[in-house]
Amino acid sequence: MKKPPKIVCLGDSLTYGYPFGPAFSWVNYVAQETGLTMVNAGVNGNTVEDMEKRFTTDVIPHHPDFVVILGGANDAFCSEISIAQTLHHLELIINCAIENQIKPILGLVPLVDEPRVKPKLATLNSSYREIAKLRKIPLLDFETPFLDPSTGNLKTELYLDRVHPNEEGYRVMGKVAVDFFKTFFSRGCQDRSSSGQ
């Protein structure tokens, strides 16, 4: 019997499950609902560069089949970090994953209710979409479920502090991820090359 795939989730507080802890994270929700082997490699406060620097210690030793890359919110809050810098480190993560026979999955970040940060984060998500399309990388959309489809405004009832999801928000992320993986694996997408070459 073929063993289920192992998935490492590389991210920041949105992956860790801040402030409630990993037991309330979307990662744990997926593990509970699907039986998939999920590793929570979220670290509060991480930028995409931070995630890139710890890829060799927090992802590779687990020998996963896939890595979900979800980051950029902290980059958006930091005025010293340009969008180009964030994308550069994202590309390094993607390349490192592929070099180690780990298939990358790129996550779109829920937007935040901060006027000076939201546009930058939206631009990052737009760039993530382009990268995913160009490199044929599966896209896990955590952005759309946090937006009201009729107005485009944030669903504030899913937020704890205008930045982090509340418990219901993490459940929503979990449900999105469960639906994604069920569809993803039912289509046999795990056998598809994600090198984009």
C-alpha positions, 0 to 999 in steps of 0.5 A, spaced: 500 500 500 502 506 497 504 511 503 500 517 504 504 523 501 508 528 506 507 535 506 511 540 510 507 547 510 513 553 510 510 559 513 509 565 518 504 566 524 498 564 519 501 557 518 503 556 525 496 558 528 498 565 532 496 566 537 492 560 538 497 555 537 499 549 532 493 545 534 488 551 531 492 552 525 489 550 518 495 545 518 492 541 523 485 542 521 487 538 514 491 533 518 485 531 522 480 531 516 484 528 511 489 523 514 495 526 510 502 527 514 502 535 515 508 538 518 507 545 521 513 549 519 510 556 521 514 561 525 511 567 527 514 573 524 518 570 519 519 574 512 520 570 506 527 571 506 527 568 513 523 562 510 528 561 505 534 561 510 531 555 514 529 551 508 535 546 509 533 545 516 526 545 517 523 542 510 529 538 507 530 533 513 523 531 513 523 528 506 517 531 504 513 530 497 510 537 497 512 543 501 506 549 501 510 556 501 505 561 505 509 568 506 509 575 505 505 578 510 511 580 514 514 583 508 508 587 506 509 590 513 516 592 513 517 598 508 525 596 508 523 590 504 521 591 496 516 586 493 522 584 488 526 582 494 520 578 497 519 575 490 527 573 489 527 569 496 520 566 494 524 563 487 530 561 491 525 557 496 522 554 489 528 552 486 531 549 492 525 545 493 525 542 486 532 541 486 531 536 492 525 533 489 520 536 493 514 539 489 512 546 491 505 549 492 504 556 493 499 559 497 496 566 496 496 570 503 489 573 506 489 580 506 490 585 512 485 590 514 491 595 514 491 601 509 498 602 508 499 594 507 493 591 504 495 594 497 502 591 497 500 584 500 495 584 494 500 586 489 505 580 492 499 575 491 498 578 484 505 576 483 504 569 486 499 568 481 503 570 475 509 565 478 505 559 479 502 560 472 509 561 469 512 555 473 506 551 473 506 550 480 499 549 484 496 555 487 493 554 494 488 560 494 487 563 502 486 570 499 479 569 496 475 566 502 477 572 506 474 577 501 466 579 500 465 577 493 459 582 492 464 588 495 471 586 495 472 588 502 475 583 507 470 579 511 472 582 518 468 576 522 474 572 520 479 576 523 482 576 530 486 583 530 485 585 522 491 581 521 491 574 524 485 570 523 480 568 529 479 561 530 473 561 525 478 564 520 483 558 521 477 553 520 476 557 513 483 556 511 483 549 513 477 547 509 480 551 503 486 547 504 482 540 505 478 541 498 484 543 495 488 537 497 482 532 495 481 535 488 489 535 487 490 528 489 484 525 486 486 528 479 493 525 480 496 531 480 502 529 485 505 525 479 505 532 475 512 535 474 512 542 477 519 544 475 516 549 470 521 547 465 
